[in-house]
Amino acid sequence: MQGLTSSQVFALVITERVVSVVSIIGIFFILLTFYFLKSFNKPINRLIFLASFGNLGMNIACLISEDGLEAGVNAPLCQFQAFLIQMFLGVDAFWACCMAFNVYLAFFHKYRACQLRVLDKWYLLGCYGAAFIPALTFLFIETDLRGRIYGPAVVSSVFAPNMA
């Protein structure tokens, strides 16, 4: 990260990883609760359960942190991290739309839980499928002149050097 000292970069990396671990613990709580307590198997909880896999992918990318950059653009770790970011960064917005659509269907069209459950496969296909196609495609695109599409990037916010 340009303009930051090595100790500032280290502090950001540690912060990113600690927050990611806390988030992953929360994700496992969601997954275990949904799996073991059948009373949580309701449409909105099911969508949160399905969205958790996207959050897990994004948190894995955050755990990689600067290691992907340090490995180099052509390194498998860097490419894997870029794939995860491309695949999972915007998926939460898709799932939020699905949740809103379920609320709309339940309130205005009186859909029952069994009717909403039928839509889950389409939500999965739309939310993860729409992100998977470009994420996977970008892994294989490379030109002699410009190199690979996936390159060095940082997941965390960009801090102005005078603010860090």
MDAnalysis code that builds the backbone (N, CA, C; Angstrom):
import MDAnalysis as mda
import numpy as np

u = mda.Universe.empty(492, n_residues=164, atom_resindex=np.repeat(np.arange(164), 3), trajectory=True)
u.add_TopologyAttr("name", ["N", "CA", "C"] * 164)
u.add_TopologyAttr("resid", np.arange(1, 165))
u.add_TopologyAttr("resname", ["MET", "GLN", "GLY", "LEU", "THR", "SER", "SER", "GLN", "VAL", "PHE", "ALA", "LEU", "VAL", "ILE", "THR", "GLU", "ARG", "VAL", "VAL", "SER", "VAL", "VAL", "SER", "ILE", "ILE", "GLY", "ILE", "PHE", "PHE", "ILE", "LEU", "LEU", "THR", "PHE", "TYR", "PHE", "LEU", "LYS", "SER", "PHE", "ASN", "LYS", "PRO", "ILE", "ASN", "ARG", "LEU", "ILE", "PHE", "LEU", "ALA", "SER", "PHE", "GLY", "ASN", "LEU", "GLY", "MET", "ASN", "ILE", "ALA", "CYS", "LEU", "ILE", "SER", "GLU", "ASP", "GLY", "LEU", "GLU", "ALA", "GLY", "VAL", "ASN", "ALA", "PRO", "LEU", "CYS", "GLN", "PHE", "GLN", "ALA", "PHE", "LEU", "ILE", "GLN", "MET", "PHE", "LEU", "GLY", "VAL", "ASP", "ALA", "PHE", "TRP", "ALA", "CYS", "CYS", "MET", "ALA", "PHE", "ASN", "VAL", "TYR", "LEU", "ALA", "PHE", "PHE", "HIS", "LYS", "TYR", "ARG", "ALA", "CYS", "GLN", "LEU", "ARG", "VAL", "LEU", "ASP", "LYS", "TRP", "TYR", "LEU", "LEU", "GLY", "CYS", "TYR", "GLY", "ALA", "ALA", "PHE", "ILE", "PRO", "ALA", "LEU", "THR", "PHE", "LEU", "PHE", "ILE", "GLU", "THR", "ASP", "LEU", "ARG", "GLY", "ARG", "ILE", "TYR", "GLY", "PRO", "ALA", "VAL", "VAL", "SER", "SER", "VAL", "PHE", "ALA", "PRO", "ASN", "MET", "ALA"])
u.atoms.positions = np.array([
    [0.852, -1.168, 0.000],
    [0.000, 0.000, 0.000],
    [0.894, 1.226, 0.000],
    [0.768, 1.953, -1.054],
    [1.638, 3.111, -1.245],
    [1.427, 4.170, -0.170],
    [2.523, 4.759, 0.261],
    [2.460, 5.860, 1.208],
    [2.350, 5.434, 2.662],
    [2.294, 4.151, 2.940],
    [2.194, 3.681, 4.315],
    [3.505, 3.027, 4.732],
    [3.824, 3.171, 5.988],
    [5.020, 2.497, 6.510],
    [4.723, 1.008, 6.658],
    [5.758, 0.221, 6.812],
    [5.558, -1.230, 6.951],
    [4.764, -1.553, 8.219],
    [4.948, -0.770, 9.279],
    [4.178, -1.036, 10.505],
    [2.700, -0.673, 10.318],
    [2.409, 0.355, 9.536],
    [1.010, 0.704, 9.248],
    [0.350, -0.373, 8.387],
    [1.067, -0.876, 7.390],
    [0.541, -1.956, 6.550],
    [0.298, -3.186, 7.408],
    [1.243, -3.496, 8.280],
    [1.105, -4.645, 9.180],
    [-0.139, -4.504, 10.055],
    [-0.365, -3.308, 10.597],
    [-1.540, -3.064, 11.439],
    [-2.837, -3.268, 10.648],
    [-2.859, -2.807, 9.403],
    [-4.047, -2.999, 8.565],
    [-4.272, -4.471, 8.242],
    [-3.201, -5.189, 7.955],
    [-3.305, -6.617, 7.648],
    [-3.840, -7.374, 8.858],
    [-3.304, -7.102, 10.026],
    [-3.762, -7.769, 11.254],
    [-5.232, -7.447, 11.506],
    [-5.603, -6.184, 11.356],
    [-6.995, -5.781, 11.559],
    [-7.911, -6.510, 10.588],
    [-7.515, -6.552, 9.319],
    [-8.315, -7.232, 8.298],
    [-8.496, -8.711, 8.635],
    [-7.439, -9.336, 9.088],
    [-7.505, -10.770, 9.405],
    [-8.319, -11.036, 10.667],
    [-8.169, -10.204, 11.685],
    [-8.937, -10.394, 12.924],
    [-10.431, -10.236, 12.641],
    [-10.793, -9.204, 11.905],
    [-12.204, -8.979, 11.576],
    [-12.745, -10.134, 10.726],
    [-11.920, -10.646, 9.825],
    [-12.340, -11.780, 8.992],
    [-12.577, -13.029, 9.835],
    [-11.714, -13.271, 10.803],
    [-11.890, -14.431, 11.682],
    [-13.180, -14.293, 12.487],
    [-13.445, -13.116, 13.014],
    [-14.696, -12.883, 13.759],
    [-15.896, -13.131, 12.840],
    [-15.810, -12.655, 11.623],
    [-16.885, -12.863, 10.660],
    [-17.066, -14.338, 10.337],
    [-15.974, -15.064, 10.169],
    [-16.054, -16.502, 9.878],
    [-16.689, -17.255, 11.052],
    [-16.372, -16.859, 12.274],
    [-17.010, -17.471, 13.445],
    [-18.521, -17.228, 13.384],
    [-18.917, -16.018, 13.013],
    [-20.338, -15.710, 12.855],
    [-20.989, -16.532, 11.760],
    [-20.269, -16.731, 10.667],
    [-20.791, -17.539, 9.554],
    [-21.000, -18.978, 10.010],
    [-20.028, -19.541, 10.728],
    [-20.188, -20.913, 11.218],
    [-21.342, -21.019, 12.212],
    [-21.565, -19.973, 13.001],
    [-22.716, -19.957, 13.905],
    [-24.013, -20.014, 13.099],
    [-24.091, -19.231, 12.020],
    [-25.275, -19.253, 11.149],
    [-25.468, -20.640, 10.551],
    [-24.394, -21.215, 10.018],
    [-24.491, -22.519, 9.369],
    [-24.907, -23.609, 10.355],
    [-24.289, -23.617, 11.530],
    [-24.617, -24.637, 12.533],
    [-26.037, -24.460, 13.071],
    [-26.432, -23.227, 13.331],
    [-27.783, -22.958, 13.820],
    [-28.816, -23.425, 12.806],
    [-28.584, -23.085, 11.549],
    [-29.527, -23.472, 10.500],
    [-29.592, -24.993, 10.359],
    [-28.443, -25.647, 10.448],
    [-28.387, -27.087, 10.247],
    [-29.016, -27.865, 11.410],
    [-28.735, -27.454, 12.650],
    [-29.165, -28.232, 13.801],
    [-30.517, -27.817, 14.374],
    [-30.955, -26.603, 14.131],
    [-32.246, -26.154, 14.673],
    [-33.240, -25.980, 13.526],
    [-34.063, -26.977, 13.341],
    [-34.996, -26.973, 12.203],
    [-36.011, -25.831, 12.290],
    [-36.205, -25.271, 13.480],
    [-37.137, -24.140, 13.610],
    [-36.608, -22.894, 12.892],
    [-35.312, -22.886, 12.576],
    [-34.735, -21.764, 11.836],
    [-34.859, -21.938, 10.328],
    [-35.422, -23.046, 9.892],
    [-35.545, -23.316, 8.462],
    [-36.777, -22.601, 7.894],
    [-36.661, -21.288, 7.832],
    [-37.706, -20.428, 7.271],
    [-37.126, -19.717, 6.049],
    [-37.965, -19.197, 5.165],
    [-37.444, -18.609, 3.917],
    [-36.353, -17.555, 4.105],
    [-36.541, -16.620, 5.009],
    [-35.538, -15.562, 5.158],
    [-34.243, -16.124, 5.732],
    [-34.370, -17.060, 6.689],
    [-33.175, -17.679, 7.262],
    [-32.456, -18.535, 6.229],
    [-33.228, -19.172, 5.364],
    [-32.619, -20.000, 4.319],
    [-31.792, -19.136, 3.374],
    [-32.288, -17.963, 3.032],
    [-31.531, -17.072, 2.151],
    [-30.282, -16.543, 2.848],
    [-30.374, -16.268, 4.128],
    [-29.190, -15.840, 4.883],
    [-28.175, -16.985, 4.930],
    [-28.660, -18.204, 5.123],
    [-27.797, -19.388, 5.101],
    [-27.076, -19.491, 3.755],
    [-27.800, -19.357, 2.672],
    [-27.199, -19.465, 1.337],
    [-26.226, -18.315, 1.052],
    [-26.549, -17.132, 1.540],
    [-25.665, -15.974, 1.344],
    [-24.378, -16.101, 2.163],
    [-24.423, -16.873, 3.227],
    [-23.249, -17.032, 4.092],
    [-22.057, -17.624, 3.362],
    [-22.311, -18.439, 2.350],
    [-21.199, -19.026, 1.605],
    [-20.437, -17.946, 0.827],
    [-21.149, -16.950, 0.350],
    [-20.494, -15.819, -0.311],
    [-19.666, -15.016, 0.669],
    [-20.199, -14.823, 1.866],
    [-19.442, -14.112, 2.898],
    [-18.199, -14.897, 3.298],
    [-18.323, -16.214, 3.344],
    [-17.168, -17.045, 3.669],
    [-16.080, -16.893, 2.608],
    [-16.476, -16.912, 1.337],
    [-15.499, -16.733, 0.259],
    [-14.799, -15.389, 0.334],
    [-15.549, -14.348, 0.617],
    [-14.953, -13.011, 0.717],
    [-14.022, -12.911, 1.924],
    [-14.403, -13.552, 3.020],
    [-13.533, -13.528, 4.201],
    [-12.255, -14.324, 3.992],
    [-12.317, -15.377, 3.214],
    [-11.090, -16.110, 2.883],
    [-10.161, -15.206, 2.080],
    [-10.723, -14.445, 1.134],
    [-9.911, -13.488, 0.368],
    [-9.281, -12.452, 1.295],
    [-10.026, -12.009, 2.300],
    [-9.479, -11.036, 3.253],
    [-8.405, -11.659, 4.140],
    [-8.546, -12.928, 4.469],
    [-7.505, -13.598, 5.260],
    [-6.198, -13.706, 4.478],
    [-6.286, -13.886, 3.192],
    [-5.082, -13.938, 2.357],
    [-4.371, -12.594, 2.414],
    [-5.149, -11.516, 2.441],
    [-4.660, -10.148, 2.607],
    [-3.499, -9.819, 1.669],
    [-2.437, -9.311, 2.217],
    [-1.278, -8.883, 1.427],
    [-0.445, -10.052, 0.888],
    [-0.670, -11.252, 1.405],
    [0.113, -12.407, 0.951],
    [-0.083, -12.668, -0.539],
    [-1.286, -12.428, -1.034],
    [-1.541, -12.595, -2.466],
    [-0.728, -11.626, -3.300],
    [-0.643, -10.384, -2.844],
    [0.153, -9.373, -3.550],
    [1.635, -9.706, -3.505],
    [2.090, -10.120, -2.346],
    [3.514, -10.429, -2.181],
    [3.934, -11.657, -2.985],
    [2.992, -12.568, -3.233],
    [3.312, -13.769, -4.005],
    [3.557, -13.435, -5.477],
    [2.980, -12.344, -5.942],
    [3.159, -11.937, -7.329],
    [1.902, -12.175, -8.150],
    [1.764, -11.372, -9.192],
    [0.558, -11.389, -10.018],
    [0.281, -12.761, -10.624],
    [1.301, -13.468, -11.034],
    [1.104, -14.764, -11.685],
    [1.038, -15.932, -10.720],
    [1.210, -15.670, -9.447],
    [1.182, -16.739, -8.451],
    [-0.245, -17.259, -8.272],
    [-0.374, -18.566, -8.063],
    [-1.715, -19.124, -7.847],
    [-2.459, -18.477, -6.679],
    [-1.742, -18.109, -5.621],
    [-2.398, -17.477, -4.476],
    [-3.019, -16.144, -4.870],
    [-2.297, -15.340, -5.615],
    [-2.806, -14.046, -6.059],
    [-4.018, -14.232, -6.982],
    [-3.932, -15.179, -7.891],
    [-5.030, -15.434, -8.822],
    [-6.254, -15.987, -8.086],
    [-6.023, -16.852, -7.099],
    [-7.115, -17.400, -6.296],
    [-7.809, -16.294, -5.505],
    [-7.024, -15.421, -4.902],
    [-7.586, -14.306, -4.151],
    [-8.401, -13.397, -5.067],
    [-7.880, -13.112, -6.243],
    [-8.607, -12.270, -7.193],
    [-9.914, -12.935, -7.621],
    [-9.875, -14.244, -7.842],
    [-11.088, -14.986, -8.181],
    [-12.121, -14.853, -7.071],
    [-11.693, -15.045, -5.820],
    [-12.617, -14.941, -4.690],
    [-13.235, -13.555, -4.589],
    [-12.420, -12.525, -4.778],
    [-12.935, -11.159, -4.699],
    [-13.940, -10.913, -5.816],
    [-13.597, -11.312, -7.040],
    [-14.497, -11.127, -8.174],
    [-15.791, -11.917, -7.980],
    [-15.662, -13.100, -7.451],
    [-16.807, -13.993, -7.295],
    [-17.749, -13.542, -6.191],
    [-17.218, -13.101, -5.062],
    [-18.055, -12.926, -3.885],
    [-18.271, -11.483, -3.423],
    [-17.567, -10.524, -3.981],
    [-17.679, -9.150, -3.478],
    [-19.091, -8.590, -3.614],
    [-19.727, -8.773, -4.745],
    [-21.048, -8.184, -4.958],
    [-22.218, -9.104, -4.696],
    [-21.931, -10.329, -4.275],
    [-22.995, -11.323, -4.117],
    [-23.988, -10.929, -3.022],
    [-23.534, -10.253, -1.983],
    [-24.449, -9.825, -0.914],
    [-25.577, -8.956, -1.450],
    [-25.267, -8.094, -2.403],
    [-26.311, -7.239, -2.983],
    [-27.348, -8.084, -3.723],
    [-26.892, -9.120, -4.417],
    [-27.831, -10.017, -5.099],
    [-28.749, -10.709, -4.100],
    [-28.156, -11.200, -3.000],
    [-28.964, -11.889, -1.992],
    [-29.945, -10.940, -1.315],
    [-29.541, -9.700, -1.100],
    [-30.466, -8.719, -0.523],
    [-31.658, -8.499, -1.445],
    [-31.418, -8.481, -2.756],
    [-32.524, -8.355, -3.724],
    [-33.446, -9.564, -3.651],
    [-32.884, -10.742, -3.514],
    [-33.699, -11.957, -3.391],
    [-34.553, -11.912, -2.130],
    [-33.956, -11.453, -1.032],
    [-34.713, -11.345, 0.215],
    [-35.847, -10.346, 0.072],
    [-35.568, -9.219, -0.550],
    [-36.614, -8.214, -0.774],
    [-37.710, -8.764, -1.684],
    [-37.318, -9.520, -2.695],
    [-38.293, -10.113, -3.604],
    [-39.166, -11.124, -2.864],
    [-38.572, -11.903, -1.958],
    [-39.363, -12.835, -1.140],
    [-40.373, -12.094, -0.277],
    [-39.955, -10.990, 0.318],
    [-40.873, -10.186, 1.134],
    [-42.022, -9.671, 0.265],
    [-41.691, -9.179, -0.906],
    [-42.707, -8.702, -1.848],
    [-43.704, -9.820, -2.182],
    [-43.180, -11.003, -2.516],
    [-44.052, -12.122, -2.872],
    [-44.926, -12.550, -1.697],
    [-44.352, -12.563, -0.493],
    [-45.102, -12.985, 0.688],
    [-46.207, -11.988, 1.046],
    [-45.912, -10.702, 0.961],
    [-46.897, -9.700, 1.372],
    [-47.932, -9.394, 0.298],
    [-47.501, -9.254, -0.924],
    [-48.419, -8.793, -1.963],
    [-49.024, -9.919, -2.802],
    [-48.393, -11.086, -2.798],
    [-48.918, -12.205, -3.578],
    [-49.208, -13.418, -2.705],
    [-49.087, -13.249, -1.388],
    [-49.440, -14.278, -0.405],
    [-48.732, -15.612, -0.625],
    [-47.457, -15.551, -1.051],
    [-46.677, -16.781, -1.209],
    [-46.457, -17.407, 0.156],
    [-46.544, -18.731, 0.199],
    [-46.265, -19.484, 1.418],
    [-44.816, -19.971, 1.374],
    [-44.337, -20.488, 2.493],
    [-42.936, -20.939, 2.604],
    [-42.594, -21.976, 1.543],
    [-43.507, -22.900, 1.276],
    [-43.220, -23.952, 0.284],
    [-43.100, -23.357, -1.124],
    [-43.844, -22.300, -1.409],
    [-43.737, -21.642, -2.714],
    [-42.425, -20.869, -2.824],
    [-42.015, -20.261, -1.731],
    [-40.753, -19.512, -1.732],
    [-39.554, -20.450, -1.842],
    [-39.663, -21.630, -1.245],
    [-38.567, -22.608, -1.279],
    [-38.242, -23.021, -2.721],
    [-39.247, -23.079, -3.573],
    [-39.049, -23.445, -4.981],
    [-38.140, -22.438, -5.682],
    [-38.150, -21.202, -5.227],
    [-37.339, -20.153, -5.851],
    [-35.863, -20.225, -5.463],
    [-35.543, -20.958, -4.402],
    [-34.161, -20.999, -3.904],
    [-33.154, -21.414, -4.973],
    [-33.492, -22.425, -5.766],
    [-32.547, -22.883, -6.796],
    [-32.285, -21.781, -7.825],
    [-33.310, -20.984, -8.113],
    [-33.134, -19.882, -9.070],
    [-32.313, -18.761, -8.446],
    [-32.514, -18.527, -7.160],
    [-31.712, -17.531, -6.453],
    [-30.244, -17.952, -6.435],
    [-29.996, -19.232, -6.143],
    [-28.622, -19.739, -6.139],
    [-27.971, -19.563, -7.507],
    [-28.694, -19.956, -8.526],
    [-28.173, -19.838, -9.884],
    [-27.918, -18.379, -10.254],
    [-28.851, -17.515, -9.902],
    [-28.696, -16.096, -10.238],
    [-27.592, -15.415, -9.446],
    [-27.584, -15.648, -8.146],
    [-26.619, -14.944, -7.293],
    [-25.188, -15.435, -7.502],
    [-24.996, -16.739, -7.441],
    [-23.639, -17.266, -7.575],
    [-23.262, -17.513, -9.031],
    [-24.228, -17.896, -9.847],
    [-23.939, -18.152, -11.258],
    [-23.538, -16.898, -12.010],
    [-24.241, -15.798, -11.746],
    [-23.927, -14.536, -12.420],
    [-22.528, -14.051, -12.079],
    [-22.081, -14.317, -10.870],
    [-20.738, -13.905, -10.463],
    [-19.672, -14.912, -10.894],
    [-20.043, -16.188, -10.974],
    [-19.079, -17.234, -11.286],
    [-18.557, -17.153, -12.723],
    [-19.432, -16.843, -13.649],
    [-19.033, -16.834, -15.062],
    [-17.883, -15.864, -15.329],
    [-18.007, -14.579, -14.976],
    [-16.854, -13.699, -15.221],
    [-15.658, -14.021, -14.336],
    [-15.902, -14.431, -13.079],
    [-14.784, -14.741, -12.175],
    [-13.930, -15.870, -12.738],
    [-14.562, -16.904, -13.251],
    [-13.819, -18.018, -13.826],
    [-13.188, -17.631, -15.162],
    [-13.930, -16.929, -15.982],
    [-13.419, -16.510, -17.293],
    [-12.156, -15.668, -17.152],
    [-12.154, -14.748, -16.207],
    [-11.007, -13.861, -16.016],
    [-9.745, -14.617, -15.606],
    [-9.905, -15.797, -15.011],
    [-8.734, -16.599, -14.651],
    [-7.940, -17.041, -15.876],
    [-8.616, -17.180, -16.998],
    [-7.981, -17.760, -18.181],
    [-7.613, -16.747, -19.260],
    [-7.960, -15.495, -19.058],
    [-7.650, -14.479, -20.068],
    [-6.287, -13.875, -19.774],
    [-5.440, -13.919, -20.785],
    [-4.094, -13.365, -20.669],
    [-3.627, -12.994, -22.071],
    [-2.994, -11.833, -22.189],
    [-2.439, -11.428, -23.483],
    [-0.942, -11.201, -23.326],
    [-0.222, -11.315, -24.430],
    [1.227, -11.078, -24.393],
    [1.534, -9.631, -24.036],
    [0.716, -8.726, -24.541],
    [0.964, -7.299, -24.346],
    [0.595, -6.823, -22.941],
    [-0.559, -7.259, -22.446],
    [-1.067, -6.718, -21.185],
    [-1.052, -7.706, -20.024],
    [-0.761, -8.958, -20.279],
    [-0.702, -9.944, -19.199],
    [-2.073, -10.442, -18.777],
    [-2.161, -10.867, -17.534],
    [-3.408, -11.411, -16.975],
    [-4.382, -10.289, -16.619],
    [-5.658, -10.649, -16.601],
    [-6.672, -9.675, -16.182],
    [-6.568, -9.439, -14.681],
    [-6.495, -10.517, -13.907],
    [-6.371, -10.363, -12.463],
    [-4.972, -9.868, -12.132],
    [-4.923, -8.817, -11.348],
    [-3.645, -8.247, -10.969],
    [-3.665, -7.792, -9.531],
    [-2.656, -7.043, -9.129],
    [-2.564, -6.629, -7.730],
    [-3.684, -5.669, -7.343],
    [-4.331, -5.989, -6.261],
    [-5.399, -5.139, -5.724],
    [-5.489, -5.402, -4.229],
    [-6.126, -4.516, -3.534],
    [-6.300, -4.649, -2.095],
    [-7.794, -4.589, -1.804],
    [-8.266, -5.455, -0.938],
    [-9.684, -5.523, -0.616],
    [-10.091, -4.368, 0.290],
    [-9.227, -4.005, 1.224],
    [-9.596, -3.008, 2.215],
    [-9.666, -1.612, 1.604],
    [-10.219, -0.696, 2.352],
    [-10.362, 0.677, 1.901],
    [-9.009, 1.306, 1.647],
    [-9.019, 2.309, 0.822],
    [-7.788, 3.033, 0.530],
    [-7.719, 4.222, 1.495],
    [-6.660, 4.279, 2.259],
    [-6.466, 5.365, 3.192],
    [-5.531, 6.398, 2.585],
    [-5.871, 7.642, 2.736],
    [-4.974, 8.705, 2.300],
    [-3.722, 8.649, 3.162],
    [-2.546, 8.821, 2.549],
    [-1.299, 8.703, 3.329],
    [-1.265, 9.610, 4.565],
    [-1.858, 10.773, 4.474],
    [-1.828, 11.688, 5.619],
    [-2.825, 11.267, 6.707],
    [-3.701, 10.309, 6.434],
    [-4.704, 9.879, 7.414],
    [-4.312, 8.576, 8.100],
    [-3.340, 7.873, 7.565],
    [-2.989, 6.546, 8.127],
    [-2.136, 6.679, 9.367],
])
